């Protein structure tokens, strides 16, 4: 522990045994450090190089680490058995809890140094905590923000000197926290200061003096300095495995998960430890904070713990109540876990629907993109979320990256939804594309424009670029290249402008970049529904020759069931190609072709039915409904009639056909259905005569 008096900085360690308790003093009058010339034989604790305009006040050292010049200060260091040996400390000691409360309220290194200078006594854990707080406020992704203000500060240099001089007498917490903070501040790992702290930590490791928390802290430091190949990490993991997991606190559990996440990756080497850890964690889920919940879920993803289903389920349910309190990064981790493990909770979606619209303008765009990806992958059409995202895009899209722009927009096309302010949304998108088109990665641009045509937003001004040979070469050169999915998107873009934008006169997509047929994922077809519909058709048409299933057309699409009619409206054999006047396409749309818990057709299915109609097909939808029934909608203009006839056919599991008509509900169901179908299709005489006599 460190004590600071008016005349001196004093460290003492109260958290270690009395035999190692210390009292160190270092004169507070350090003004001569900056005024005197540095001696030639100075301790090689540090030096960092940075150049400032006309002078270089620091020296570059390897690996961009920091070195600080410290002088051999002629100061007194007195050791004593406990804090009571320092008579001055009794009246100047500041409670640690108050210290850290004040420390965490400070936002700059200058405020922290001024605060430390005002103290007379502090423990080594307080001193190391101060270094950690300095690293938090002064280090960003680009390194140390104010190297002069930190590294030249006399208080900082005095603290470093104390930690180097008395490393063997520090508490475990003070030692390891200081080590972590100095690593973050980029202090040179080859300096005397760092070498002594590391050596002391490894010595205590060998003696078995470190707790689980200490082991993880040392492991994190070694990972930062040497990477996963560090030999000492194996020793640390051996010690961790020997500990009684059931006695670990939630914080220690989280630290071990973080360690395993970096060291193991696949989890195979320590799977036994992981199995025990997963079991114990399951009992502590209710105690986990938002941060801990996010960290553990992220670790389970990285470690591919697909068998830890009970733990994943419990964590996902527990995360619901933390949604308003997750940071952006934490929420992203939770969403990625939901996606990776395929988990879904209605209450989680409802919590998102409450949180996201309220926080949409404060959430980071990357977080919003992840929320949209979650909705898109889970096929969840949440209008509150989508409408709020649209408003955010209209207001702030100019500051988004190209990937974030795509992340915001693509789900609208995938789930076939246009928000109330769709015109403003796509006008904003068009403006951005005009100014930043060349900034988009080729595959991102194709995905973005393809999603637009799914909901009848036609990017005709940008298609000349997409269909140009140069752009297609760029697509081919970048992973995944021109695979079947990309070529299908290009083909559908080309087919869309051909069918829906006859005014388009730009370049065409060359045949070599077109697919022969759009892929039909096996999961998109409800085979059970298809089988029952075919059974019902067989009951009506009597023979299989009058309809065909999974028919590939010459226009890239595959029709679930096709029925052909001649000019007079009679049903033709499916194999017949001559005298075909009309084609009926039955789209067997199971629930997986719709958004979850919705009647909203997915974008890829909506564009298919739209294009089939433009290609001359009469499209009929077959939908699955509750209670195991199938409803067949036949909404067609009856030949030579004055009204639209809407027929809903329910085909039961016994393949019996019933008719539900608002005006004919009392009729015999089977006969009524045949009458309606007779008007619509002019069924073959072989089907009709046995039921209805012509005389």
Secondary structure, DSSP 8 states (H G I E B T S, - for coil): -EEE-SSEEEEE-SSS-GGG--EEEEES--HHHHHS---TT-BTT-----EETTEE-S---GGG-B---B----------SSGGG-GGGGGTB--HHHHHHHHHT--SHHHHHHHHHT-SB--HHHHHHHHHHHHHHHEETTEES-HHHHHT-HHHHHHHHHHHHTGGGS-HHHHHHHHHHHHHTTB-TTSHHHHHHHHHHHHHHHTT---HHHHHHHHHHHHHHH-TT-THHHHHHHHHHHS-GGG--HHHHHHHHHHHHHHTSS--TTHHHHHHHHHHHHHHGGG--HHHHHHHHHHHHHTT-TT-HHHHHHHHHHHGGGGGG--HHHHHHHHHHHHHHT---HHHHHHHHHHHHHHTTTS-HHHHHHHHHHHHHTT---HHHHHHHHHHHHHHGGGS-HHHHHHHHHHHHHTT---TTHHHHHHHHHHHHHHHGGGS-HHHHHHHHHHHHHTT---HHHHHHHTSHHHHHHHHHSTT-S-HHHHHHHHHHHHHHHHH-TT--S----GGGS-SS----GGGS-HHHHHHHHHHHHHHHSSGGG-EEEEE-TTS-EEEEEEEE-TTS-EE-TT--TT--EEEEEEEE-GGGB-TTS--B-HHHHHHHHHHHHTTEEEEEEEE-GGG-EEEEEEEE-TT-SSEEEEEEEE-TT--EEEE-TTTTTS-HHHHHHHHHHHHH---HHHHTTTS---
